[in-house]
Amino acid sequence: MLELNHDDFERLVIDELDLLPDDMVDGLENVVFVVEDRPEDGTLGTLGLYDGVALTERGQYGFGEMPDRIIVYREPLLAICEDLDELRDQVHVTLVHEIAHFYGIDDDRLHALGWA
């Protein structure tokens, strides 16, 4: 298993986020990105999570709402990667996948597009 401390992993996530196309990230409003070691259930099977209300599902949404969160899980990603290049690729795919959920794209559509 690849090893990378929390700070270095967070920096890698930020770097990958910076590489995403502007049109993908410009529409992200009231969203925070969080790095956590593992999901609450402790499993290694979840690489990321979108925690919020997708744009396509929002009705009254505005002032005073808690931010949506996109969580990237460090330990599950490290567990499936053998080197930093593979980790960067997996973080990139995870970010795209979770951002797509923000925009209302479900897992079936992401799978069809090759992002699942």
Biopython code that builds the backbone (N, CA, C, O; Angstrom):
import numpy as np
from Bio.PDB.StructureBuilder import StructureBuilder

atoms = [
    (1, "MET", "N", (0.839, -1.180, 0.000)),
    (1, "MET", "CA", (0.000, 0.000, 0.000)),
    (1, "MET", "C", (0.885, 1.244, 0.000)),
    (1, "MET", "O", (1.879, 1.320, 0.722)),
    (2, "LEU", "N", (0.508, 2.196, -0.808)),
    (2, "LEU", "CA", (1.195, 3.479, -0.880)),
    (2, "LEU", "C", (0.996, 4.233, 0.429)),
    (2, "LEU", "O", (-0.075, 4.152, 1.030)),
    (3, "GLU", "N", (2.010, 4.964, 0.875)),
    (3, "GLU", "CA", (1.896, 5.749, 2.100)),
    (3, "GLU", "C", (2.097, 7.220, 1.785)),
    (3, "GLU", "O", (2.993, 7.590, 1.026)),
    (4, "LEU", "N", (1.244, 8.061, 2.383)),
    (4, "LEU", "CA", (1.321, 9.503, 2.220)),
    (4, "LEU", "C", (0.610, 10.108, 3.417)),
    (4, "LEU", "O", (-0.544, 9.776, 3.691)),
    (5, "ASN", "N", (1.297, 11.002, 4.139)),
    (5, "ASN", "CA", (0.664, 11.584, 5.318)),
    (5, "ASN", "C", (-0.487, 12.498, 4.911)),
    (5, "ASN", "O", (-0.644, 12.838, 3.739)),
    (6, "HIS", "N", (-1.283, 12.885, 5.895)),
    (6, "HIS", "CA", (-2.497, 13.659, 5.630)),
    (6, "HIS", "C", (-2.199, 14.972, 4.911)),
    (6, "HIS", "O", (-2.884, 15.316, 3.948)),
    (7, "ASP", "N", (-1.193, 15.702, 5.363)),
    (7, "ASP", "CA", (-0.880, 17.002, 4.752)),
    (7, "ASP", "C", (-0.443, 16.858, 3.296)),
    (7, "ASP", "O", (-0.877, 17.627, 2.438)),
    (8, "ASP", "N", (0.403, 15.886, 3.017)),
    (8, "ASP", "CA", (0.862, 15.671, 1.644)),
    (8, "ASP", "C", (-0.276, 15.197, 0.746)),
    (8, "ASP", "O", (-0.359, 15.580, -0.421)),
    (9, "PHE", "N", (-1.152, 14.359, 1.301)),
    (9, "PHE", "CA", (-2.303, 13.895, 0.535)),
    (9, "PHE", "C", (-3.240, 15.068, 0.230)),
    (9, "PHE", "O", (-3.737, 15.195, -0.889)),
    (10, "GLU", "N", (-3.475, 15.911, 1.218)),
    (10, "GLU", "CA", (-4.337, 17.081, 1.019)),
    (10, "GLU", "C", (-3.764, 18.005, -0.064)),
    (10, "GLU", "O", (-4.513, 18.536, -0.883)),
    (11, "ARG", "N", (-2.461, 18.194, -0.069)),
    (11, "ARG", "CA", (-1.803, 19.011, -1.087)),
    (11, "ARG", "C", (-2.017, 18.392, -2.468)),
    (11, "ARG", "O", (-2.285, 19.112, -3.431)),
    (12, "LEU", "N", (-1.901, 17.063, -2.576)),
    (12, "LEU", "CA", (-2.126, 16.381, -3.841)),
    (12, "LEU", "C", (-3.566, 16.590, -4.317)),
    (12, "LEU", "O", (-3.792, 16.824, -5.504)),
    (13, "VAL", "N", (-4.535, 16.511, -3.413)),
    (13, "VAL", "CA", (-5.940, 16.739, -3.764)),
    (13, "VAL", "C", (-6.129, 18.162, -4.274)),
    (13, "VAL", "O", (-6.808, 18.372, -5.279)),
    (14, "ILE", "N", (-5.540, 19.134, -3.598)),
    (14, "ILE", "CA", (-5.639, 20.534, -4.023)),
    (14, "ILE", "C", (-5.023, 20.712, -5.410)),
    (14, "ILE", "O", (-5.590, 21.392, -6.265)),
    (15, "ASP", "N", (-3.871, 20.103, -5.623)),
    (15, "ASP", "CA", (-3.218, 20.191, -6.933)),
    (15, "ASP", "C", (-4.096, 19.602, -8.030)),
    (15, "ASP", "O", (-4.205, 20.179, -9.112)),
    (16, "GLU", "N", (-4.722, 18.461, -7.762)),
    (16, "GLU", "CA", (-5.600, 17.836, -8.756)),
    (16, "GLU", "C", (-6.854, 18.675, -8.977)),
    (16, "GLU", "O", (-7.349, 18.766, -10.101)),
    (17, "LEU", "N", (-7.360, 19.277, -7.931)),
    (17, "LEU", "CA", (-8.521, 20.161, -8.062)),
    (17, "LEU", "C", (-8.181, 21.355, -8.945)),
    (17, "LEU", "O", (-8.997, 21.782, -9.762)),
    (18, "ASP", "N", (-6.987, 21.886, -8.779)),
    (18, "ASP", "CA", (-6.539, 23.024, -9.593)),
    (18, "ASP", "C", (-6.401, 22.665, -11.073)),
    (18, "ASP", "O", (-6.475, 23.544, -11.932)),
    (19, "LEU", "N", (-6.205, 21.388, -11.376)),
    (19, "LEU", "CA", (-6.044, 20.948, -12.767)),
    (19, "LEU", "C", (-7.375, 20.705, -13.485)),
    (19, "LEU", "O", (-7.396, 20.525, -14.703)),
    (20, "LEU", "N", (-8.468, 20.698, -12.750)),
    (20, "LEU", "CA", (-9.769, 20.453, -13.371)),
    (20, "LEU", "C", (-10.163, 21.644, -14.235)),
    (20, "LEU", "O", (-9.773, 22.776, -13.951)),
    (21, "PRO", "N", (-10.935, 21.393, -15.288)),
    (21, "PRO", "CA", (-11.347, 22.483, -16.183)),
    (21, "PRO", "C", (-12.165, 23.539, -15.439)),
    (21, "PRO", "O", (-12.963, 23.219, -14.558)),
    (22, "ASP", "N", (-11.953, 24.792, -15.805)),
    (22, "ASP", "CA", (-12.667, 25.896, -15.159)),
    (22, "ASP", "C", (-14.170, 25.729, -15.239)),
    (22, "ASP", "O", (-14.871, 26.017, -14.269)),
    (23, "ASP", "N", (-14.687, 25.267, -16.381)),
    (23, "ASP", "CA", (-16.136, 25.152, -16.513)),
    (23, "ASP", "C", (-16.721, 24.090, -15.580)),
    (23, "ASP", "O", (-17.927, 24.090, -15.331)),
    (24, "MET", "N", (-15.899, 23.200, -15.070)),
    (24, "MET", "CA", (-16.363, 22.202, -14.114)),
    (24, "MET", "C", (-16.438, 22.779, -12.702)),
    (24, "MET", "O", (-17.365, 22.474, -11.952)),
    (25, "VAL", "N", (-15.470, 23.608, -12.345)),
    (25, "VAL", "CA", (-15.409, 24.095, -10.970)),
    (25, "VAL", "C", (-16.017, 25.482, -10.771)),
    (25, "VAL", "O", (-16.334, 25.857, -9.642)),
    (26, "ASP", "N", (-16.184, 26.246, -11.852)),
    (26, "ASP", "CA", (-16.732, 27.594, -11.714)),
    (26, "ASP", "C", (-18.154, 27.601, -11.165)),
    (26, "ASP", "O", (-18.547, 28.552, -10.491)),
    (27, "GLY", "N", (-18.921, 26.568, -11.440)),
    (27, "GLY", "CA", (-20.304, 26.512, -10.978)),
    (27, "GLY", "C", (-20.472, 25.990, -9.559)),
    (27, "GLY", "O", (-21.590, 25.936, -9.046)),
    (28, "LEU", "N", (-19.386, 25.609, -8.931)),
    (28, "LEU", "CA", (-19.470, 25.073, -7.570)),
    (28, "LEU", "C", (-19.653, 26.223, -6.589)),
    (28, "LEU", "O", (-18.716, 26.969, -6.304)),
    (29, "GLU", "N", (-20.858, 26.352, -6.085)),
    (29, "GLU", "CA", (-21.145, 27.394, -5.106)),
    (29, "GLU", "C", (-21.529, 26.740, -3.795)),
    (29, "GLU", "O", (-22.270, 25.757, -3.769)),
    (30, "ASN", "N", (-21.021, 27.290, -2.712)),
    (30, "ASN", "CA", (-21.326, 26.802, -1.376)),
    (30, "ASN", "C", (-20.930, 25.331, -1.223)),
    (30, "ASN", "O", (-21.676, 24.532, -0.657)),
    (31, "VAL", "N", (-19.741, 24.987, -1.738)),
    (31, "VAL", "CA", (-19.203, 23.627, -1.652)),
    (31, "VAL", "C", (-17.814, 23.699, -1.032)),
    (31, "VAL", "O", (-16.990, 24.526, -1.422)),
    (32, "VAL", "N", (-17.565, 22.823, -0.064)),
    (32, "VAL", "CA", (-16.229, 22.720, 0.507)),
    (32, "VAL", "C", (-15.675, 21.332, 0.199)),
    (32, "VAL", "O", (-16.415, 20.351, 0.124)),
    (33, "PHE", "N", (-14.371, 21.275, 0.025)),
    (33, "PHE", "CA", (-13.675, 20.019, -0.201)),
    (33, "PHE", "C", (-12.972, 19.637, 1.084)),
    (33, "PHE", "O", (-12.296, 20.458, 1.704)),
    (34, "VAL", "N", (-13.137, 18.376, 1.484)),
    (34, "VAL", "CA", (-12.620, 17.889, 2.748)),
    (34, "VAL", "C", (-11.851, 16.595, 2.497)),
    (34, "VAL", "O", (-12.281, 15.754, 1.707)),
    (35, "VAL", "N", (-10.720, 16.442, 3.169)),
    (35, "VAL", "CA", (-9.990, 15.179, 3.145)),
    (35, "VAL", "C", (-10.176, 14.523, 4.512)),
    (35, "VAL", "O", (-9.904, 15.126, 5.550)),
    (36, "GLU", "N", (-10.641, 13.286, 4.489)),
    (36, "GLU", "CA", (-10.773, 12.492, 5.709)),
    (36, "GLU", "C", (-10.041, 11.179, 5.491)),
    (36, "GLU", "O", (-9.851, 10.743, 4.356)),
    (37, "ASP", "N", (-9.630, 10.551, 6.593)),
    (37, "ASP", "CA", (-8.898, 9.299, 6.465)),
    (37, "ASP", "C", (-9.761, 8.172, 5.911)),
    (37, "ASP", "O", (-9.364, 7.486, 4.969)),
    (38, "ARG", "N", (-10.950, 7.980, 6.502)),
    (38, "ARG", "CA", (-11.858, 6.902, 6.097)),
    (38, "ARG", "C", (-13.298, 7.354, 6.262)),
    (38, "ARG", "O", (-13.585, 8.307, 6.986)),
    (39, "PRO", "N", (-14.204, 6.655, 5.577)),
    (39, "PRO", "CA", (-15.624, 6.916, 5.838)),
    (39, "PRO", "C", (-15.977, 6.548, 7.286)),
    (39, "PRO", "O", (-15.234, 5.820, 7.944)),
    (40, "GLU", "N", (-17.102, 7.049, 7.770)),
    (40, "GLU", "CA", (-17.507, 6.789, 9.150)),
    (40, "GLU", "C", (-17.620, 5.309, 9.467)),
    (40, "GLU", "O", (-17.354, 4.898, 10.597)),
    (41, "ASP", "N", (-18.012, 4.495, 8.483)),
    (41, "ASP", "CA", (-18.156, 3.058, 8.741)),
    (41, "ASP", "C", (-16.817, 2.323, 8.755)),
    (41, "ASP", "O", (-16.774, 1.122, 9.023)),
    (42, "GLY", "N", (-15.727, 3.031, 8.471)),
    (42, "GLY", "CA", (-14.395, 2.463, 8.568)),
    (42, "GLY", "C", (-13.955, 1.622, 7.388)),
    (42, "GLY", "O", (-12.836, 1.110, 7.388)),
    (43, "THR", "N", (-14.798, 1.466, 6.387)),
    (43, "THR", "CA", (-14.442, 0.613, 5.256)),
    (43, "THR", "C", (-13.460, 1.313, 4.322)),
    (43, "THR", "O", (-13.279, 2.530, 4.373)),
    (44, "LEU", "N", (-12.845, 0.523, 3.487)),
    (44, "LEU", "CA", (-11.928, 1.054, 2.476)),
    (44, "LEU", "C", (-12.552, 1.044, 1.086)),
    (44, "LEU", "O", (-11.861, 1.292, 0.098)),
    (45, "GLY", "N", (-13.843, 0.761, 0.999)),
    (45, "GLY", "CA", (-14.494, 0.632, -0.296)),
    (45, "GLY", "C", (-15.015, 1.924, -0.896)),
    (45, "GLY", "O", (-15.423, 1.936, -2.057)),
    (46, "THR", "N", (-15.014, 3.004, -0.143)),
    (46, "THR", "CA", (-15.526, 4.280, -0.632)),
    (46, "THR", "C", (-14.368, 5.254, -0.797)),
    (46, "THR", "O", (-13.643, 5.532, 0.158)),
    (47, "LEU", "N", (-14.195, 5.773, -2.016)),
    (47, "LEU", "CA", (-13.078, 6.677, -2.298)),
    (47, "LEU", "C", (-13.433, 8.136, -2.064)),
    (47, "LEU", "O", (-12.570, 8.943, -1.720)),
    (48, "GLY", "N", (-14.706, 8.476, -2.249)),
    (48, "GLY", "CA", (-15.154, 9.846, -2.069)),
    (48, "GLY", "C", (-16.647, 9.876, -1.834)),
    (48, "GLY", "O", (-17.334, 8.866, -1.985)),
    (49, "LEU", "N", (-17.146, 11.051, -1.459)),
    (49, "LEU", "CA", (-18.559, 11.197, -1.165)),
    (49, "LEU", "C", (-18.991, 12.628, -1.428)),
    (49, "LEU", "O", (-18.312, 13.579, -1.041)),
    (50, "TYR", "N", (-20.133, 12.768, -2.093)),
    (50, "TYR", "CA", (-20.771, 14.077, -2.206)),
    (50, "TYR", "C", (-21.856, 14.120, -1.147)),
    (50, "TYR", "O", (-22.770, 13.294, -1.158)),
    (51, "ASP", "N", (-21.766, 15.065, -0.241)),
    (51, "ASP", "CA", (-22.719, 15.230, 0.851)),
    (51, "ASP", "C", (-23.420, 16.571, 0.659)),
    (51, "ASP", "O", (-22.899, 17.618, 1.041)),
    (52, "GLY", "N", (-24.606, 16.521, 0.063)),
    (52, "GLY", "CA", (-25.331, 17.751, -0.191)),
    (52, "GLY", "C", (-26.553, 17.502, -1.031)),
    (52, "GLY", "O", (-26.996, 16.364, -1.189)),
    (53, "VAL", "N", (-27.097, 18.576, -1.573)),
    (53, "VAL", "CA", (-28.278, 18.510, -2.427)),
    (53, "VAL", "C", (-27.850, 18.917, -3.839)),
    (53, "VAL", "O", (-27.403, 20.041, -4.067)),
    (54, "ALA", "N", (-27.997, 17.984, -4.779)),
    (54, "ALA", "CA", (-27.593, 18.248, -6.160)),
    (54, "ALA", "C", (-28.365, 19.428, -6.734)),
    (54, "ALA", "O", (-29.508, 19.682, -6.354)),
    (55, "LEU", "N", (-27.730, 20.138, -7.646)),
    (55, "LEU", "CA", (-28.376, 21.291, -8.273)),
    (55, "LEU", "C", (-29.728, 20.931, -8.878)),
    (55, "LEU", "O", (-30.659, 21.736, -8.842)),
    (56, "THR", "N", (-29.840, 19.737, -9.427)),
    (56, "THR", "CA", (-31.087, 19.316, -10.066)),
    (56, "THR", "C", (-32.193, 19.011, -9.065)),
    (56, "THR", "O", (-33.353, 18.872, -9.451)),
    (57, "GLU", "N", (-31.849, 18.906, -7.792)),
    (57, "GLU", "CA", (-32.820, 18.570, -6.747)),
    (57, "GLU", "C", (-33.189, 19.760, -5.875)),
    (57, "GLU", "O", (-34.050, 19.645, -5.003)),
    (58, "ARG", "N", (-32.560, 20.880, -6.097)),
    (58, "ARG", "CA", (-32.762, 22.028, -5.207)),
    (58, "ARG", "C", (-34.038, 22.777, -5.552)),
    (58, "ARG", "O", (-34.355, 23.024, -6.716)),
    (59, "GLY", "N", (-34.752, 23.128, -4.498)),
    (59, "GLY", "CA", (-35.900, 24.004, -4.646)),
    (59, "GLY", "C", (-35.519, 25.348, -4.056)),
    (59, "GLY", "O", (-34.847, 26.149, -4.705)),
    (60, "GLN", "N", (-35.945, 25.594, -2.834)),
    (60, "GLN", "CA", (-35.549, 26.786, -2.100)),
    (60, "GLN", "C", (-34.153, 26.539, -1.547)),
    (60, "GLN", "O", (-33.986, 25.738, -0.628)),
    (61, "TYR", "N", (-33.193, 27.186, -2.073)),
    (61, "TYR", "CA", (-31.819, 27.008, -1.609)),
    (61, "TYR", "C", (-31.151, 28.355, -1.708)),
    (61, "TYR", "O", (-31.166, 28.992, -2.761)),
    (62, "GLY", "N", (-30.574, 28.781, -0.629)),
    (62, "GLY", "CA", (-29.949, 30.090, -0.703)),
    (62, "GLY", "C", (-29.287, 30.480, 0.589)),
    (62, "GLY", "O", (-28.581, 29.686, 1.210)),
    (63, "PHE", "N", (-29.518, 31.692, 0.983)),
    (63, "PHE", "CA", (-28.839, 32.291, 2.126)),
    (63, "PHE", "C", (-28.987, 31.440, 3.378)),
    (63, "PHE", "O", (-30.083, 31.003, 3.726)),
    (64, "GLY", "N", (-27.881, 31.219, 4.036)),
    (64, "GLY", "CA", (-27.887, 30.518, 5.311)),
    (64, "GLY", "C", (-27.769, 29.011, 5.235)),
    (64, "GLY", "O", (-27.749, 28.348, 6.271)),
    (65, "GLU", "N", (-27.690, 28.455, 4.048)),
    (65, "GLU", "CA", (-27.559, 27.008, 3.902)),
    (65, "GLU", "C", (-26.145, 26.574, 4.279)),
    (65, "GLU", "O", (-25.168, 27.259, 3.976)),
    (66, "MET", "N", (-26.055, 25.430, 4.941)),
    (66, "MET", "CA", (-24.736, 24.847, 5.207)),
    (66, "MET", "C", (-24.131, 24.447, 3.861)),
    (66, "MET", "O", (-24.852, 24.041, 2.950)),
    (67, "PRO", "N", (-22.824, 24.558, 3.738)),
    (67, "PRO", "CA", (-22.211, 24.187, 2.456)),
    (67, "PRO", "C", (-22.312, 22.687, 2.189)),
    (67, "PRO", "O", (-22.268, 21.871, 3.109)),
    (68, "ASP", "N", (-22.446, 22.346, 0.914)),
    (68, "ASP", "CA", (-22.308, 20.957, 0.503)),
    (68, "ASP", "C", (-20.848, 20.580, 0.713)),
    (68, "ASP", "O", (-19.972, 21.444, 0.757)),
    (69, "ARG", "N", (-20.596, 19.277, 0.844)),
    (69, "ARG", "CA", (-19.226, 18.821, 1.034)),
    (69, "ARG", "C", (-18.883, 17.759, 0.008)),
    (69, "ARG", "O", (-19.698, 16.896, -0.319)),
    (70, "ILE", "N", (-17.678, 17.838, -0.483)),
    (70, "ILE", "CA", (-17.105, 16.753, -1.272)),
    (70, "ILE", "C", (-15.940, 16.224, -0.444)),
    (70, "ILE", "O", (-14.962, 16.922, -0.179)),
    (71, "ILE", "N", (-16.086, 14.967, -0.050)),
    (71, "ILE", "CA", (-15.102, 14.341, 0.831)),
    (71, "ILE", "C", (-14.261, 13.371, 0.009)),
    (71, "ILE", "O", (-14.791, 12.559, -0.749)),
    (72, "VAL", "N", (-12.957, 13.467, 0.169)),
    (72, "VAL", "CA", (-12.011, 12.548, -0.471)),
    (72, "VAL", "C", (-11.364, 11.745, 0.659)),
    (72, "VAL", "O", (-10.801, 12.311, 1.596)),
    (73, "TYR", "N", (-11.454, 10.423, 0.555)),
    (73, "TYR", "CA", (-10.952, 9.551, 1.618)),
    (73, "TYR", "C", (-9.535, 9.072, 1.313)),
    (73, "TYR", "O", (-9.290, 8.395, 0.314)),
    (74, "ARG", "N", (-8.627, 9.434, 2.186)),
    (74, "ARG", "CA", (-7.195, 9.176, 1.998)),
    (74, "ARG", "C", (-6.854, 7.690, 2.019)),
    (74, "ARG", "O", (-6.255, 7.189, 1.067)),
    (75, "GLU", "N", (-7.215, 6.986, 3.064)),
    (75, "GLU", "CA", (-6.782, 5.595, 3.210)),
    (75, "GLU", "C", (-7.321, 4.675, 2.118)),
    (75, "GLU", "O", (-6.556, 3.860, 1.602)),
    (76, "PRO", "N", (-8.603, 4.762, 1.735)),
    (76, "PRO", "CA", (-9.065, 3.910, 0.631)),
    (76, "PRO", "C", (-8.334, 4.185, -0.681)),
    (76, "PRO", "O", (-8.035, 3.256, -1.431)),
    (77, "LEU", "N", (-8.048, 5.442, -0.960)),
    (77, "LEU", "CA", (-7.318, 5.762, -2.190)),
    (77, "LEU", "C", (-5.885, 5.239, -2.131)),
    (77, "LEU", "O", (-5.378, 4.689, -3.109)),
    (78, "LEU", "N", (-5.246, 5.410, -0.996)),
    (78, "LEU", "CA", (-3.878, 4.890, -0.861)),
    (78, "LEU", "C", (-3.856, 3.368, -0.986)),
    (78, "LEU", "O", (-2.902, 2.802, -1.519)),
    (79, "ALA", "N", (-4.908, 2.704, -0.493)),
    (79, "ALA", "CA", (-4.954, 1.241, -0.505)),
    (79, "ALA", "C", (-5.033, 0.666, -1.913)),
    (79, "ALA", "O", (-4.613, -0.470, -2.134)),
    (80, "ILE", "N", (-5.564, 1.427, -2.870)),
    (80, "ILE", "CA", (-5.723, 0.871, -4.225)),
    (80, "ILE", "C", (-4.631, 1.331, -5.191)),
    (80, "ILE", "O", (-4.609, 0.915, -6.350)),
    (81, "CYS", "N", (-3.736, 2.181, -4.720)),
    (81, "CYS", "CA", (-2.721, 2.745, -5.619)),
    (81, "CYS", "C", (-1.330, 2.231, -5.271)),
    (81, "CYS", "O", (-0.978, 2.056, -4.105)),
    (82, "GLU", "N", (-0.555, 1.997, -6.325)),
    (82, "GLU", "CA", (0.803, 1.503, -6.126)),
    (82, "GLU", "C", (1.859, 2.587, -6.195)),
    (82, "GLU", "O", (2.967, 2.406, -5.690)),
    (83, "ASP", "N", (1.527, 3.730, -6.823)),
    (83, "ASP", "CA", (2.504, 4.809, -6.916)),
    (83, "ASP", "C", (1.780, 6.151, -6.991)),
    (83, "ASP", "O", (0.553, 6.204, -7.070)),
    (84, "LEU", "N", (2.552, 7.225, -6.967)),
    (84, "LEU", "CA", (1.963, 8.573, -6.951)),
    (84, "LEU", "C", (1.211, 8.903, -8.232)),
    (84, "LEU", "O", (0.199, 9.603, -8.183)),
    (85, "ASP", "N", (1.673, 8.425, -9.358)),
    (85, "ASP", "CA", (0.970, 8.692, -10.612)),
    (85, "ASP", "C", (-0.425, 8.066, -10.599)),
    (85, "ASP", "O", (-1.403, 8.695, -11.002)),
    (86, "GLU", "N", (-0.499, 6.829, -10.135)),
    (86, "GLU", "CA", (-1.800, 6.169, -10.039)),
    (86, "GLU", "C", (-2.690, 6.877, -9.019)),
    (86, "GLU", "O", (-3.897, 6.999, -9.229)),
    (87, "LEU", "N", (-2.103, 7.341, -7.918)),
    (87, "LEU", "CA", (-2.867, 8.073, -6.909)),
    (87, "LEU", "C", (-3.433, 9.368, -7.493)),
    (87, "LEU", "O", (-4.601, 9.693, -7.282)),
    (88, "ARG", "N", (-2.605, 10.094, -8.221)),
    (88, "ARG", "CA", (-3.089, 11.325, -8.858)),
    (88, "ARG", "C", (-4.263, 11.039, -9.788)),
    (88, "ARG", "O", (-5.258, 11.764, -9.785)),
    (89, "ASP", "N", (-4.142, 9.985, -10.577)),
    (89, "ASP", "CA", (-5.223, 9.611, -11.498)),
    (89, "ASP", "C", (-6.499, 9.263, -10.737)),
    (89, "ASP", "O", (-7.590, 9.686, -11.119)),
    (90, "GLN", "N", (-6.360, 8.500, -9.673)),
    (90, "GLN", "CA", (-7.536, 8.088, -8.897)),
    (90, "GLN", "C", (-8.177, 9.268, -8.169)),
    (90, "GLN", "O", (-9.402, 9.344, -8.079)),
    (91, "VAL", "N", (-7.368, 10.181, -7.652)),
    (91, "VAL", "CA", (-7.912, 11.380, -7.008)),
    (91, "VAL", "C", (-8.651, 12.214, -8.048)),
    (91, "VAL", "O", (-9.729, 12.739, -7.768)),
    (92, "HIS", "N", (-8.082, 12.341, -9.243)),
    (92, "HIS", "CA", (-8.726, 13.094, -10.323)),
    (92, "HIS", "C", (-10.102, 12.501, -10.644)),
    (92, "HIS", "O", (-11.095, 13.225, -10.715)),
    (93, "VAL", "N", (-10.150, 11.187, -10.835)),
    (93, "VAL", "CA", (-11.412, 10.516, -11.151)),
    (93, "VAL", "C", (-12.407, 10.695, -10.005)),
    (93, "VAL", "O", (-13.590, 10.937, -10.243)),
    (94, "THR", "N", (-11.936, 10.577, -8.770)),
    (94, "THR", "CA", (-12.814, 10.738, -7.606)),
    (94, "THR", "C", (-13.384, 12.145, -7.545)),
    (94, "THR", "O", (-14.575, 12.316, -7.287)),
    (95, "LEU", "N", (-12.558, 13.151, -7.776)),
    (95, "LEU", "CA", (-13.042, 14.540, -7.773)),
    (95, "LEU", "C", (-14.086, 14.753, -8.864)),
    (95, "LEU", "O", (-15.138, 15.337, -8.604)),
    (96, "VAL", "N", (-13.810, 14.290, -10.077)),
    (96, "VAL", "CA", (-14.759, 14.446, -11.176)),
    (96, "VAL", "C", (-16.076, 13.744, -10.829)),
    (96, "VAL", "O", (-17.156, 14.293, -11.049)),
    (97, "HIS", "N", (-15.977, 12.546, -10.293)),
    (97, "HIS", "CA", (-17.150, 11.751, -9.932)),
    (97, "HIS", "C", (-18.019, 12.493, -8.909)),
    (97, "HIS", "O", (-19.231, 12.607, -9.091)),
    (98, "GLU", "N", (-17.407, 12.992, -7.846)),
    (98, "GLU", "CA", (-18.176, 13.656, -6.787)),
    (98, "GLU", "C", (-18.702, 15.015, -7.235)),
    (98, "GLU", "O", (-19.808, 15.399, -6.855)),
    (99, "ILE", "N", (-17.939, 15.743, -8.029)),
    (99, "ILE", "CA", (-18.422, 17.020, -8.570)),
    (99, "ILE", "C", (-19.617, 16.758, -9.493)),
    (99, "ILE", "O", (-20.568, 17.539, -9.514)),
    (100, "ALA", "N", (-19.568, 15.676, -10.241)),
    (100, "ALA", "CA", (-20.692, 15.332, -11.114)),
    (100, "ALA", "C", (-21.968, 15.116, -10.300)),
    (100, "ALA", "O", (-23.053, 15.498, -10.739)),
    (101, "HIS", "N", (-21.847, 14.511, -9.127)),
    (101, "HIS", "CA", (-23.021, 14.346, -8.262)),
    (101, "HIS", "C", (-23.587, 15.704, -7.849)),
    (101, "HIS", "O", (-24.805, 15.860, -7.759)),
    (102, "PHE", "N", (-22.731, 16.678, -7.601)),
    (102, "PHE", "CA", (-23.192, 18.038, -7.289)),
    (102, "PHE", "C", (-24.077, 18.561, -8.421)),
    (102, "PHE", "O", (-25.098, 19.202, -8.174)),
    (103, "TYR", "N", (-23.681, 18.285, -9.650)),
    (103, "TYR", "CA", (-24.435, 18.744, -10.814)),
    (103, "TYR", "C", (-25.640, 17.854, -11.140)),
    (103, "TYR", "O", (-26.372, 18.123, -12.093)),
    (104, "GLY", "N", (-25.843, 16.794, -10.349)),
    (104, "GLY", "CA", (-27.022, 15.947, -10.528)),
    (104, "GLY", "C", (-26.820, 14.755, -11.431)),
    (104, "GLY", "O", (-27.797, 14.136, -11.853)),
    (105, "ILE", "N", (-25.592, 14.416, -11.741)),
    (105, "ILE", "CA", (-25.308, 13.257, -12.589)),
    (105, "ILE", "C", (-25.196, 12.027, -11.694)),
    (105, "ILE", "O", (-24.392, 12.002, -10.762)),
    (106, "ASP", "N", (-26.010, 11.002, -11.981)),
    (106, "ASP", "CA", (-26.031, 9.823, -11.118)),
    (106, "ASP", "C", (-24.957, 8.806, -11.517)),
    (106, "ASP", "O", (-24.278, 8.957, -12.534)),
    (107, "ASP", "N", (-24.824, 7.770, -10.688)),
    (107, "ASP", "CA", (-23.782, 6.764, -10.902)),
    (107, "ASP", "C", (-23.935, 6.030, -12.229)),
    (107, "ASP", "O", (-22.935, 5.718, -12.876)),
    (108, "ASP", "N", (-25.165, 5.751, -12.646)),
    (108, "ASP", "CA", (-25.361, 5.056, -13.924)),
    (108, "ASP", "C", (-24.807, 5.878, -15.082)),
    (108, "ASP", "O", (-24.111, 5.352, -15.951)),
    (109, "ARG", "N", (-25.117, 7.157, -15.086)),
    (109, "ARG", "CA", (-24.630, 8.036, -16.160)),
    (109, "ARG", "C", (-23.101, 8.178, -16.090)),
    (109, "ARG", "O", (-22.427, 8.179, -17.120)),
    (110, "LEU", "N", (-22.561, 8.298, -14.872)),
    (110, "LEU", "CA", (-21.104, 8.387, -14.717)),
    (110, "LEU", "C", (-20.430, 7.125, -15.226)),
    (110, "LEU", "O", (-19.373, 7.192, -15.852)),
    (111, "HIS", "N", (-21.035, 5.981, -14.959)),
    (111, "HIS", "CA", (-20.476, 4.730, -15.448)),
    (111, "HIS", "C", (-20.470, 4.710, -16.977)),
    (111, "HIS", "O", (-19.487, 4.306, -17.598)),
    (112, "ALA", "N", (-21.568, 5.145, -17.569)),
    (112, "ALA", "CA", (-21.656, 5.193, -19.033)),
    (112, "ALA", "C", (-20.615, 6.140, -19.633)),
    (112, "ALA", "O", (-20.124, 5.923, -20.741)),
    (113, "LEU", "N", (-20.288, 7.191, -18.884)),
    (113, "LEU", "CA", (-19.302, 8.171, -19.357)),
    (113, "LEU", "C", (-17.858, 7.751, -19.028)),
    (113, "LEU", "O", (-16.908, 8.404, -19.459)),
    (114, "GLY", "N", (-17.700, 6.670, -18.270)),
    (114, "GLY", "CA", (-16.364, 6.189, -17.907)),
    (114, "GLY", "C", (-15.780, 6.821, -16.663)),
    (114, "GLY", "O", (-14.566, 6.768, -16.467)),
    (115, "TRP", "N", (-16.610, 7.422, -15.808)),
    (115, "TRP", "CA", (-16.133, 8.092, -14.603)),
    (115, "TRP", "C", (-16.585, 7.385, -13.329)),
    (115, "TRP", "O", (-16.614, 7.999, -12.262)),
    (116, "ALA", "N", (-16.931, 6.131, -13.424)),
    (116, "ALA", "CA", (-17.382, 5.411, -12.225)),
    (116, "ALA", "C", (-16.462, 4.255, -11.922)),
    (116, "ALA", "O", (-16.678, 3.532, -10.949)),
]
sb = StructureBuilder()
sb.init_structure("model")
sb.init_model(0)
sb.init_chain("A")
sb.init_seg("    ")
for serial, (resi, resn, name, xyz) in enumerate(atoms, 1):
    if name == "N":
        sb.init_residue(resn, " ", resi, " ")
    sb.init_atom(name, np.array(xyz, "f"), 0.0, 1.0, " ", f" {name:<3s}", serial, name[0])
structure = sb.get_structure()
